[in-house]
Amino acid sequence: SLDTCLAELGALAPRAEECGGEVRNLRLCAELVARAARERPESRGAHFRADASEPFPEGRRLVLSLDPAHANMESGFTWQPVEAPAIATVVA
């Protein structure tokens, strides 16, 4: 489960900090991905949730972001709206 994954990543944190650099960053990225997956209220692509198998259409225009003020990442996630990118047409 994601909770087990997060517990194991948390246990690795002190050792990753000792190693520093890329190891620390890889552990942090893995934790961010797992936390974001736990926060997503839907199944999408390879991320399937048995408790939320229906799509969340509003999620297509939202991105889950982490407030840097929440260093422990427990409560710092917020949904932010994103603008649809403009598609440029190239005429040759």
N, C-alpha and C positions, 0 to 999 in steps of 0.2 A: 504494500500500500504506500501511498505518498507520505503518510505519517511515519511509517517505518523508514522510508528513504530519508526523510528530513531528520529523523533522530540519528541515523547513521552519519549523515553529512555533518550534523552538529557535533558528534563525537570526534569527527576528523578535524574539526576546526583548529584545535591547538597545534596539532602536528603540521597542518597546512601553513599555519602562521610561522612556525619554526622554519619550514622550507622556504617560505616567501615566494615572491615572483609568480611564475606561471602556475605552480601548484596551488598557491593561495587563490589566484584568479579563477582557475578551473573549478575548485571547490565552491567558490562563491557563485559562479555561473550556474553550476548544477543546482545549488540551493535556490537560486532565483527562478530557474525553470520549474523546479518541483513546487515551489510556493505559488507561482503563477498558475500552474495546472490545478492545484488544489482550490484556488480562488475562482477559476472559470466556472460559471454556472451552467455549462452545457457540454455536450459531446461535439467535438469538431475534429475532423481528420483522424489522425492516429490517437488523439486524446479522447478515449471513451469513458464516460461516467455512467455506471449502472443506475445511479440515483438521479441522473439528469440526461436522459437519452434524447430529449427533444431539443431542436435548435433554439438558439437565443438570437433572433434576427438583429436585435439592437446591438449585439456584440460585434457585428461587422463594421461598425463605425466607432468602436471604442478600443482603447488600448489600456492594458493594465500597467500602471507605473508605480514605482516605489519612491516615496518621499525620502530624500536623503537624511532628514532629521530623525528617522526611525532606524537607527543602526541595527536593532535586533530583528528587524523585518517581520515582527509578529503582527503589527497592526498598521503598518505604513502603506499598504496597497490601496490605490484609488483607481477608479475607472475614469479615464479622460477621453473626451471626444476627439476624433481626428478628422481632418479635412480629407476628402477624396482627392487624390493627386490629379492634376490637370494632364490631359493627354495631348501632346503636341503632334500635329500632323506635319510631316515633312513632304514637301512637294519638290520633286527633282526637275 
